[in-house]
Amino acid sequence: MKYGSLILEKKEYVYLKRILNISGYSEDIEIKKSLQRLSEELKIAQVVDEEDMPKDVIRFNSSVLVSSEKGWKKDLQVVIPTEKDFEKGKISILTPMGAALFGYSETDVVEWEFPNGNQQLKIETVTQDESAGKVEMPI
């Protein structure tokens, strides 16, 4: 892990904690395990100000090229739950893949338990666009 732990921007951290609490960790046992692991990782995450956020860290609306030890590569965008659109490669933070990637950085290798078993993922590239890190905070 390039930075030693997950890195999250303060507002995104607060938002993520809220949606994890509201989600109730889902009824699906595999999703529940992923979200519980993410919740545990958040306890030791580095929480930084927007201006201190490294450009190569996966955050809300980041575009990511990820490869698997199983030989596939995918372009994904990690988004808030209401913005998910699998056909466009937009995955919710509340999915196992979204939970696995969030807060990691370019070149990190992540081992995560998915519904079809453990997989090792390599984060090939991370790209931020103008909407990176922008989340609508529910009132």
C-alpha positions as CSV (number, residue, x, y, z in Angstrom):
1,M,0.0,0.0,0.0
2,K,1.6,3.2,-1.3
3,Y,0.5,5.5,1.6
4,G,0.4,2.9,4.4
5,S,-3.4,3.1,4.9
6,L,-6.5,4.3,3.2
7,I,-6.6,8.0,2.5
8,L,-9.9,9.8,2.6
9,E,-10.9,13.5,2.3
10,K,-12.8,14.7,5.4
11,K,-16.2,15.3,3.8
12,E,-16.1,12.0,1.9
13,Y,-15.1,10.2,5.1
14,V,-18.1,11.7,7.0
15,Y,-20.4,10.9,4.1
16,L,-19.1,7.3,3.8
17,K,-19.6,6.8,7.6
18,R,-23.2,8.0,7.3
19,I,-24.1,5.8,4.3
20,L,-22.5,2.8,6.0
21,N,-24.6,3.4,9.1
22,I,-27.8,4.0,7.1
23,S,-27.2,1.0,4.8
24,G,-27.5,-1.4,7.8
25,Y,-24.8,-3.4,6.1
26,S,-27.3,-5.1,3.7
27,E,-29.0,-8.5,4.0
28,D,-26.6,-10.0,1.4
29,I,-23.9,-11.8,3.4
30,E,-21.1,-11.1,0.9
31,I,-21.9,-7.4,0.6
32,K,-22.2,-7.3,4.4
33,K,-18.7,-8.8,4.8
34,S,-17.2,-6.2,2.3
35,L,-18.9,-3.3,4.1
36,Q,-17.8,-4.5,7.5
37,R,-14.2,-4.8,6.3
38,L,-14.4,-1.3,4.8
39,S,-15.7,0.0,8.1
40,E,-12.8,-1.6,9.9
41,E,-10.3,0.0,7.4
42,L,-11.9,3.4,8.0
43,K,-10.9,3.2,11.7
44,I,-7.2,3.5,10.7
45,A,-7.6,5.6,7.6
46,Q,-5.7,8.9,7.1
47,V,-8.4,11.6,6.9
48,V,-7.1,14.7,5.2
49,D,-8.2,18.1,3.9
50,E,-9.2,18.5,0.3
51,E,-6.0,20.4,-0.6
52,D,-3.9,17.5,0.9
53,M,-5.7,14.8,-1.0
54,P,-3.3,12.9,-3.3
55,K,-4.4,12.9,-7.0
56,D,-3.8,9.1,-7.3
57,V,-6.2,8.0,-4.5
58,I,-9.6,6.5,-5.4
59,R,-12.4,8.7,-4.1
60,F,-16.0,9.4,-5.2
61,N,-16.2,9.8,-9.0
62,S,-12.7,8.7,-9.6
63,S,-12.1,6.7,-12.8
64,V,-10.1,3.6,-12.2
65,L,-8.5,1.0,-14.4
66,V,-8.2,-2.2,-12.3
67,S,-6.8,-5.6,-13.3
68,S,-7.3,-9.0,-11.6
69,E,-4.9,-11.8,-11.1
70,K,-7.6,-13.8,-13.1
71,G,-6.6,-11.9,-16.2
72,W,-9.4,-9.3,-16.7
73,K,-9.1,-5.5,-16.8
74,K,-12.0,-3.1,-16.2
75,D,-12.5,0.7,-16.3
76,L,-14.7,1.7,-13.4
77,Q,-16.0,4.8,-11.6
78,V,-16.7,4.6,-7.9
79,V,-19.9,6.5,-7.1
80,I,-22.4,7.2,-4.4
81,P,-25.3,4.6,-4.4
82,T,-27.8,6.8,-6.2
83,E,-25.4,7.3,-9.1
84,K,-24.6,3.6,-9.8
85,D,-25.0,2.5,-13.4
86,F,-23.3,-0.8,-14.1
87,E,-23.7,-0.5,-17.9
88,K,-21.7,2.7,-17.8
89,G,-19.1,1.2,-15.4
90,K,-20.3,3.3,-12.4
91,I,-20.2,1.1,-9.3
92,S,-21.6,2.0,-5.9
93,I,-19.4,2.3,-2.9
94,L,-21.8,-0.2,-1.3
95,T,-20.8,-3.0,-3.6
96,P,-17.9,-5.4,-2.9
97,M,-15.8,-3.9,-5.7
98,G,-16.5,-0.3,-4.7
99,A,-15.7,-1.1,-1.0
100,A,-12.5,-2.9,-2.1
101,L,-11.1,0.1,-4.1
102,F,-12.1,3.2,-2.2
103,G,-9.2,5.0,-0.5
104,Y,-6.5,3.0,-2.2
105,S,-4.1,4.5,-4.7
106,E,-2.6,3.9,-8.1
107,T,-0.2,0.9,-8.1
108,D,-1.7,-0.6,-4.9
109,V,-2.6,-4.3,-4.9
110,V,-5.7,-5.1,-3.0
111,E,-6.8,-8.5,-1.8
112,W,-10.5,-8.7,-1.2
113,E,-13.2,-11.3,-0.6
114,F,-15.8,-11.2,-3.4
115,P,-18.9,-13.4,-3.8
116,N,-16.9,-15.7,-6.1
117,G,-13.9,-15.9,-3.8
118,N,-10.8,-14.0,-2.9
119,Q,-9.2,-11.9,-5.6
120,Q,-6.1,-9.8,-5.9
121,L,-6.7,-6.6,-7.8
122,K,-4.0,-4.1,-9.0
123,I,-5.0,-0.5,-9.4
124,E,-3.4,0.4,-12.7
125,T,-4.5,4.0,-13.1
126,V,-6.6,6.5,-11.2
127,T,-8.0,9.6,-12.9
128,Q,-9.8,12.5,-11.3
129,D,-12.2,14.6,-13.2
130,E,-13.9,17.8,-12.1
131,S,-16.5,15.9,-10.2
132,A,-14.0,13.8,-8.2
133,G,-14.7,14.0,-4.5
134,K,-18.0,15.8,-5.0
135,V,-20.8,14.2,-3.1
136,E,-24.2,15.6,-2.1
137,M,-24.5,15.3,1.6
138,P,-27.9,14.3,2.8
139,I,-29.4,16.6,5.4
